[in-house]
Structure formats: C-alpha cells, structure tokens
C-alpha cells in the first residue's frame, strides 16, 4: 500500500497536467495577439 505522500504527489501531478496544456495554449494565443497588435501599431 502506498504512503499518503505518494498518493498526494500522484493526485497533484494528475491535476496539473490538463492545466499545463491550457497554459501553453493561452501563452501561444497571447504571443500571436501581441504580434498582430505590433503590426497594426506600425501601420499607422
């Protein structure tokens, strides 16, 4: 039987996984938006 700390570690790792994917997608979207805004600002 696994100890409480091992169980807790596994649960936390499993919970962090989907959030990590969302953070990466959000970061990519933010970068893309920043590039678009820079282009628009330079046109004026």
URVEN-V764440 format. One record per pair of residues at least 4 apart in sequence whose C-alpha atoms are under 6 Angstrom apart, sorted by the first residue. I is the first residue (numbers start at 1). J is the second residue. D is the distance in whole Angstrom. If there is no record, write none. Layout:
i=I j=J d=D
i=I j=J d=D
This chain:
none
